[in-house]
Amino acid sequence: MSANNCRAVKVIDIKALGLSSPGEEIVELKLEYPDWKPGWRAGQFVMIRPVSWPLDLVWGRPFSICNADDSSLTILFQVVGRGTERLFELKEGDKVNVWGPLGTFFSKPADRPVLMLAGGMGIAPFCGYVDTHSQPENLKLFFAHRPALENYPYKSLSDKVEVEDIRETKPEDIPAIITRVDELVKEYAEKDGLITACGPMPFLRTIWNAANKYGADAELSLENRMACGIGACLGCVAKDGDGHHTQVCTTGPVFKATDLSLEG
């Protein structure tokens, strides 16, 4: 999809979920549907820049598509810096420039078990993935997170698919997450399942290592920083399976694990 597919749409609703601490809110932003044709796929992303932003915020911000239907587009983000702070100040009716849908997407086999591995805000694309999958009974979500579950759209997923979670509240919880990820990747590799994953780099590196160890079929969505979203700024590069640089915004964000090098 070309970045020329840019639309100015209105904010329908914006709200913080759960009980996040001030300045760290997890926010659900609902926009008018940009009337994309032919449509979007779970795992793709959008670039967003409010019309009201001043010139000191030149670049848009990239976000996974959380979900969408004929009337609305839903984005999930956490307040972590100046850009997301300004986004959280949006009001109903404000106009936002949205360009997308951009990038690659997750596979959705109907006849294989699929494990969804989400770390923190990496839960976002799996909302749309579950809602658009033809056989949700074949899906399982494992969710590693820090804020409490009510700060995420977790219940909307637990009502539809098998779920499991581990909350990280202290450093001692990290080995438990790594061990459980390793066990699950091994299990799904042995039954010829597909593993899909999104989350922070340490989480994805754990999955990448396990997928290599067990020969698992895995697809990883990278959360690299982006400025343009269309391959012009070279700000989002990662290393491919041959060790060469590749742009996440145009060749990703979803990659086969075998097409990446996440060492280091």
N, C-alpha and C positions, 0 to 999 in steps of 0.2 A: 504494500500500500504506500503510495507516495505521500510525502509530507505536505504536498499541495492540498491534500484532503484536510484542510483546516476549517474549523467551524467556530463561530462565536455562539455560545449557548448560555442559558441562564441557570443560576443556582436554584434548585428546587428546595433543597434542605441541607443543613450542615449541623452536625451534633457530635459531641464527645461521647464515646461509649464507656460504660462502666464507671470506675472510680479512679481513673488515672490521676497521678499527681499533677498539679498545675505546672505548665511548661513542658509536660511530657505526655499530654493527652493523646489518645488514639482516637482518630476522627473519621467519621463516615461522611463523605461528601457526595451528595446526589445531584447530578446535573441533568438537564434536558438531553435526550438522546440525540447525538449528532447526525442522525440519518445516514449512517455509513452504508454503503453498498459496495461489495456484496455482504458485508457484515464483519464480525470479529470472531476471534478464537481465544479460548482460555490459554493464558500464558503470554499473550501480547500485551503491549503497554501503550500509554499515551503520554504526550507532552502537554503540560497545562501551564498557561500564563494568564492570570487575570488581566482584563483590559485596564483596570485601574492601577496596575503596578507602575511605579515611577521608574526612571531610567537607571536608578541604582540597583534595580533587580532586572538585569538585561535578559537573562536566560529563563526559559520555562523550566519546569520540574518534571522528571519522569515518574510515572506511577503505573504499577500493574493494573490492568482492568480487573476489578473485583467482580463485577457482574454488570449486566446490561439487559434491557428488554426494549420493546418498541417505544417506550415513553421515557426511559431514564438510563443514565450511566452512573454506576456507583464506583467510587474510588475510596480506598482506605489508606490513611497515612498517619504517621506519628509526628507530633510536634518536636522537632529536633534542631531547628535552626531558624535563621531569619526568614527564609522562603516559606517554610511550613507554618511559622508563626503568622505571617501575613495571610496565608491561605485560610487559617483558622478564623481570621477576622472577617471573612466573606459573609454576606447576608443574602437572604432569599431575594432573588431578582437580579443580583449582581451578574455581570457578564464575564465569561471566561473564554479565552481562546483555547481550543482543544485541537491537536493534530494527531492523527492516527486512524485506525489502529496500526501500530508499528511492530515490526519484528516477527520472529518465529513463535511457534506455539507448541503446546504439549500434544502428543499423540493420544488418541482415545479409542483403543481397541475394545471392541464389544465382547470378545470371546476370551479375554485373558484377565486374571486378577491384576489389579493396579494398586500399588502402595503409594500414597501421597505423604511425603515427608516435608513438614513445614516448620520453620524456625522463626518465631516472632512474627514480624509483619509479612513473612513469607506465606502466611495463611491466605493472603488476599486472593491470588489467582485461583485457588482451589474452590472458592465459593461458586464462581462461574463454571469451573470444571465439573463440579458435582451436578449443578443444575442443567448442564447441557450434555451430560453423558447418558447414553442410551440404556446402560445397565448399571445403575448406581449400587446395586447389590454386590457387584464385583469390586467395589472400592473400599479401601481402608485408609484412614488418616492417622498418622502419628504426629503429634504436635508438641514441640519443645518451646517453652515460653518463660518469660520473667514476670510481667504483670499478671494479675489474676485473670482467670478465664473470661469473666464477665466483661473485660475490656476488649474482647475480640468477638467476631461473629461466629463463635465456636458452636453455640447451640443450633444455629441454622444448619450446621453440618452434622452435628451429632444426631439430629432428628432424621437424617436421611441415610447416613452411612455408618459403618463401624468406626469407632474412634478410640484413641488412647492418647494420654498426654503425660508429660513430666514437666513440672515447674522447677525452674532454676532459681533458688532463693539464696544459695550459698555455693562457694566453689566446690564443695564436696558433691554437689548434684551433677556436675559436668561428667565425671566418669560414668555415672548411671545412664546419662543420655547417650554417650558414645557407645557403651555396651549394648544398649537396646537398639540403637540404629544398626550396629553390626549384626545383631541377631536377626533383625527384620530383613535387611538386605540379603543375608544368606538364605533365609526362608523363601523369599520371593525369587531369588535366583534359582533355587532348587525346583520351584514349581513353574518356571518359565513365565514369571510375572513381569510386568513393567513397573519400574520405579520412577516416580516423578518427584522433583524436589525444588524447593525455593526457600531461601533464607540467607543469613549472613555467611560470609566466606568460611569461617571456622567450621560451621555446621555443614556447608557444602563440601568442604575438603574431607571431612569425616566420611560423608556419603561416597565421594569420589574414590577414596582409598578402599572402602569396603566393596564398591562395585568392581573395581579392578581386581581385588583379591578373589572375589567369588564369580567373576565373569558375568555380572548382572547386566541386564538391559536397563539402562538408567538414562533419564533426561533431567538435566539440571538447568534451572533458571538463575542466571547471575544478576546481582543487584549492583553492578558497577555504576559509579557516578556518571551522569550524562549531562551535556549542555544543549546539544542541538537535536539529538535523536535521529538524525538522518545520515550520519557518517561524514560530516564535514569537519568536525572539530578535533577528531582523533583523541578525545578525552576519556574514552571508555574501553580501551583495549584490554584484552586478555590474551593468554597464550593458548594456541591450539595444540592438538595432539602431537604435532611435529616441533613444537617449541617456537613457532612463529607467532607474531602478533596478529590478532584479528579483532575487528570492531564488534563489540557486543550489541550495539544498537541495530546493525544491519545484518550480521550473520547470526545473531542471537535475538533475544536474551536466552532462549531455550536451546541448549546444546546436548547432543549425545555425550555421555561421559567419556567415550572413547575419542571424541573430537576435542577434548580439553586437556590441558596440563595445569593442575592446581597444586603442584609441589611448592613447598616453601612456607 
